[in-house]
């Protein structure tokens, strides 16, 4: 009997040789946003390990979305380095994906030459101790366009897919959560309004990369945040993504400031493995690939 883990799976026409997906790790190995040999060697070695699809990142969409140690995707000058990274992964046996993200209120002004982090509302971050600037409508639209432009660069650089990080307490999930979104305009209040920013980004990315380029969305199955998104809301978000631009959902758990243990050794293996299936069932799309990415660290690792 063949283990299903080693059977191929198709994501929007992209055939992945097995169902092993290496999720993005925020390595802090870039230099002035440039992809370094250290990053390329890191992912080339992991491609040799046999994963069907490797997601590198995260990569920035503008200069407020990360810091200089993140991989840059917010300017055309980074395309050559991105191409080297994609090629290194592919030549060593895996397909290549790049994750795009905006840190929002999780960013530090220290890493942005004193610029104030941005967020849907001016709610202080327990991660940084800083209060972000509330984004204007124009800034929201600019950020949507920035995600789309960065995704187009990902495709141009030769990656096989793009992933958008829409959870973990970063900007898109800050708009989704009533804990951090106190807006009274069309981007705040009801769940429909709080989902608007994320869905506009996914739709803009889809338009930028075309209908046949795989778009994966990484989101929380449970944010573990008191006053945050109930699981019912997260399932509705998954449904909206699956019925529109998303080709696969990558389900993780928790915000970085959540108090529930997630990746430490005391967490049993597979403790959160029920969440991807629940998200897929909620999406009303049983054929939608759902990626489980809630592992824990080995003792001593």
Protein Blocks (a to p, Z undefined) as FASTA:
>chain_A
ZZfklpccdeehiacfblcdcddddehlagehiacfklmmmmmmmmmnopabdceddddf
bfklmcfkbccfkbfklmmmmmmmmmmmmmnopacddddddekjmpcfklngopacddfb
dcdcfklopacddddfklmmmmmmmmmmmmmmmmmnopabdcddfehhiaklmmmpmklm
ccfbfkghjfklmmmmmmmmmmmmmmmnojklccdddddfbgoighiacfklmmmmmmmm
mmmmbfbdcddehjfkbcbdfkbmklcghklmmmmmmmmmmnopaklccddfbdcddehZ
Z
